[in-house]
Amino acid sequence: MRGARAESPRRTVWLFDMDDTLHDASWQVFPRMNLEMTAYIQRHLQVDAQRADELRRHFWRRYGATLLGLMHEHGVRAEHFLEETHRFSDLARLLRADAAQRAALRRLPGRKYVLTNAPRAYALRVLGAFDMLREFDGVIAVEDMRQFGKLRPKPDARMLRHVLRRLGVRPAQCVLVEDTLGHLRSARALGLRGVWFTRYAHRAARRQAAVAAAASAQAQRLQRAGRHGRPGYVSARTASLWQLPRLIPARPGS
């Protein structure tokens, strides 16, 4: 874990998801990533494209991540999978984010870390492309989420506790800004406050509804929450990082 250091108990510490929070991954990156993961399953499990896609969706539903399913059921090495599925030689062409994101981060008081299930090399390339690296005190990538030899990405509560210990902060000091409701639910159970960032995920749900008769489980959750505001385990909901100081007031001394 790079950039981690003990924090003053008076400061708010912000943990930001990256894909679909700091940039619009659902626009081009996620569709491309799904293709890369499906192709990986085809190559390494020796199955056709249809079966590979079925397995990818099965792993996501059962384990919360394609990688975890491949590791548990087929002994795939995490490093090999991540390197092969996140190369993106044309990454710059796939990226899109709202222009004001970096300025909003710069004005946000308190310490700020990226907490992403993506590999470090990919995360640094994305943040570098948007000139956001300087706005963060550290990047906590999937490589930092190993405990006792096992990979424990979001929403694993053990990993979140480990991150808090490494940062030297209490759960009540931390705010997780994230597009995935399951991750926010897990964080809340530990005592973290959570901000549900909906700007890009809702765009993706609308795009998906336009091209598919049946929305995915994630899209359905977004649609239900959209009708009913926000779940009880979410402290606030926003489509703009500029609103964060108002929604989650900084602690004295931040």
Sequence and secondary structure as in RCSB ss.txt:
>XXXX:A:sequence
MRGARAESPRRTVWLFDMDDTLHDASWQVFPRMNLEMTAYIQRHLQVDAQRADELRRHFWRRYGATLLGLMHEHG
VRAEHFLEETHRFSDLARLLRADAAQRAALRRLPGRKYVLTNAPRAYALRVLGAFDMLREFDGVIAVEDMRQFGK
LRPKPDARMLRHVLRRLGVRPAQCVLVEDTLGHLRSARALGLRGVWFTRYAHRAARRQAAVAAAASAQAQRLQRA
GRHGRPGYVSARTASLWQLPRLIPARPGS
>XXXX:A:secstr
  S     TTS EEEE  BTTTB TTTTHHHHHHHHHHHHHHHHHT  HHHHHHHHHHHHHHHSSHHHHHHHHH 
  HHHHHHHHS  TTHHHH    TTHHHHHHH  SEEEEE SS HHHHHHHHHHTT GGG SEEE GGG EETTE
E  TT HHHHHHHHHHHT  GGGEEEEES HHHHHHHHHTT EEEEE HHHHHHHHHHHHH SS  HHHHHHHHH
HHH   TT SEEES GGGHHHHS   TT 
